[in-house]
């Protein structure tokens, strides 16, 4: 589940834990569609007690850094989400694939 601005306490708790915890990370560079993109995914173990969110097992942050190769314009996007799958069920690479699939689905609906 994506944690957006309407859940500020949950978002703040996740960011605070990310800054203080041991974080699992992966980085994936891509080039295409006239831009370069670098994604990083940080994942931490969590519990419903830690985040006051039912069934929370893991919290994740995806940071995308994009640069338009024509204009040089840079864009940074940060997505925070919570999942009920722990790190043995969903490592950062799997979480990235799930998030990309969700984005594609949202683009098709829009």
N, C-alpha and C positions, 0 to 999 in steps of 0.2 A: 504494500500500500504506500503510495506516495504521501509524504508529509509536506503539506503546503502551508501557506501563511495563515490558514484558519486554525492551525494547531500550534500556536507559538511556543507553548510550554514544552510540548513533545519535541519540537524542532530544536529548541534550546538545549534540552536534556541530551539529545543525540549529539549535537555539536560539541557540547561540553565533554561527553564521554569519548568522542573521537579524539579530542585534543589531549586527553589524559590516559588513554588506554593503548594497549598494544593493538596495532591496526594491521590487517592483512590487506595488501594492495596489489593491483595489477595495472599496467599501462598498455594502451593499444593505440598506435598511430595509424592514421588513414589518410589517403590522398585521393581526391576525386570530386567531380561536380564543381570544379573550379575553386576548390578550397582544400586546406589541410585541416585535419582534426586530430586532436590528441585527447584520449579519454583516460581518466584514472578512476579506479574504483577502490574505495576504502571500506572495509567491513569490520565490524566489531561484534563480539558476542554480547547478548543482552538478555534480559529476563523481563517478564511483566512487572516485577517489583522495581527494577532499575528504571524503567521508562514509564511506569504507570499506564501501560497499554496492554490489553489482554492478548495472550498468546505470543507476545514478542519473544523471538529467539535470537534475532540478529538485526542490527541496524546498519545501513549502508549509505554511502555518499558517492555519487557519480559526479565528476567534474569534467566538463567538456570545454576544451579551448579550441576555437575555430578561427581560421584566418582566411579571408577571401583573397585569392591569389591575384585577382585583377585590381581590387581597390586597396588591398592591404589592411582593410578593416578587421579588427579583432573582436571576438565575442567570447565571453566566459559564462557558462551556465552550470549551476549546481543543483542537483536533484538529490533529495534525501528521502529514504524510504525504510520501512520496517517490514520484516517478513517473519512468518512463523517457522520457517525452515532454519535449522542451525547450520553451522559451517560444514558439517559432514554431509548434509543434504544439498546444500547450495553454496559452492565456493564463489569467489568474486567473478570468475569467468562465466559461470552459469548465470549469475545475477545480471551480468552485462547483456547476455543474449536475451534474457527475459525482458529486460528493460527496452532493448532495441525492438523486440517484437511488439511490445506494448505501444511504442512510439509509432511504428508502422501502422498498427491498427487504428490509432487515433488520427493519423494523417488520412487514412482511407475513409474514415467517417466524416471528417471535416470537409 
